[in-house]
């Protein structure tokens, strides 16, 4: 175990516009999604999961993905990605000028069947044509593995099973694999064991963490992963999001909390925390709820105290 990423840099993949909004019960207007992404880019976020080209029947919130990507004013150096389940989705993403695509597998057989109605191996086999087409088009592919630290249907998941799925995605051509604690039951010790298992066949530089906060361990798990040398993390502004196929799961770790942790550790993310918190306040207001970010709430409370003292 190393103390922190040796480069001193941490890559943040903002998943709020897709993973965060995909399960909202009321349709979030396209203009709101575009404005959220604009604010995130203004804050210095350079990797943003902006859309998903999946069936609108199953994920109606993502039906406007192409329009969102068309309306975003692009910035140099910012990568906009989209989740694609098949070649049809890939072609749609390419037509919408998506910079990067992502494919989604699971470490749990039960979760895979519930989520996409096929086995884990069958799901990965389905992605081979997508990865091959992406290679031909010069588009990078990122992989996701869900239920890496627990499954709502099977309970504990063997780290070696996660490592097997991760290795298959990497060997297939995914440049990075995001390890998702879908139900948020992971702990720092389990996180370190998971990273140790996966990094035997996949370079640590090709692994990312995706932690949910159901049991309040998300930021602790991020820190444990940082101590293991991991330097790439998914997070969602304001902590929005969850998983419809994971009963009881809550939102992703808040981007504000991850950036604050990195700032305090002297790690560079390139993200302005104050501007990021403003983006979080924007989407929280649009959704009619209070932010799930403890850092954002603390910042707001401090501003309120300062204003009160200045009156």
C-alpha positions, 0 to 999 in steps of 0.5 A, a space after each residue: 500500500 502506498 500513501 497517496 497517488 504518486 502523481 499527486 493528481 486525481 481524475 474526477 469523472 462527474 457522473 451526475 448528468 447521467 447516473 445522477 439524473 437517470 432515475 428522477 421520477 419527473 423528467 428533468 428538462 434538457 435545458 437544465 441538464 445542459 446548464 448543469 454540464 455548463 456549470 460543471 465545465 466552468 468549475 473545471 470538471 473535464 470528464 463528464 458522463 453526459 448521456 446514455 443511449 439506451 431504450 427510452 422505454 426503460 430509461 425515459 430520463 435519458 431520451 434527450 441524450 442526443 439533444 443534450 450533447 448537441 446543445 452543449 457548448 464544447 470546451 477544449 480539453 473536456 471529454 463528454 461520455 455516454 453509456 451505450 449498451 450495444 452498437 445501436 447506442 454506439 452509433 447514436 452516441 457517435 452521431 451526437 459527437 460524443 467523445 467517449 463511450 462506456 459499457 456496463 457489466 456486473 460482478 454478480 450473476 443475479 444482478 446481471 440477470 435482473 438488470 440486463 437479462 443475461 449472464 455476466 459473460 453474455 453481457 461482456 460478449 455483447 460488448 465486443 462489437 461495440 469495442 471493435 467499432 469504437 477502435 475503428 472510429 478512434 473512440 475510447 471505451 470505458 468499462 463499468 463493473 457493478 456490485 463489486 463490494 456487495 450485491 442486493 441479491 447475493 450479498 458478499 461478492 468474491 473479489 476474485 470474481 470482480 477481478 475476472 470481470 475487470 480483466 475481461 473488460 480490460 483485455 477487450 480494450 476498455 482503457 479504464 474500468 470503474 469499480 462500482 459499490 452499487 449498494 454502498 456496503 463497502 468498507 475501507 478494508 474491503 476496498 483495499 482487498 478489492 483493489 489488490 485483487 483487481 490490480 494483479 491482472 489490470 494496471 492500477 492506472 486503469 482502475 477507478 472507484 465508484 462508491 455509493 453512500 448507503 452506509 455512510 462509507 463512501 468518502 472513507 472508501 475513496 480515502 482507502 482507495 487513494 491510499 492504495 494508489 488509485 487516482 481516478 474516481 466517479 462522483 456525482 455533484 450534490 450526491 444525486 443518483 442511485 440505482 433502480 435495481 438495487 433496493 435501498 441504495 442511495 446516491 453516489 459520493 458527492 463530487 464536492 466531498 471528494 474534491 474537498 478531501 483531495 484538496 486537503 490532502 494536497 492532491 490536484 483535481 483541477 476543480 474549483 470547489 466553490 464553483 462546483 458547490 454552486 453547480 450542486 446548488 443549481 441542480 439541487 434547487 432544480 430537483 427541489 431538494 437539499 444537497 447530499 454533500 456534507 461539504 456543500 452544506 458546511 460551506 453554505 452554513 459558513 456563508 450564512 454565519 458570515 453574512 449574519 456576522 456582517 449585518 
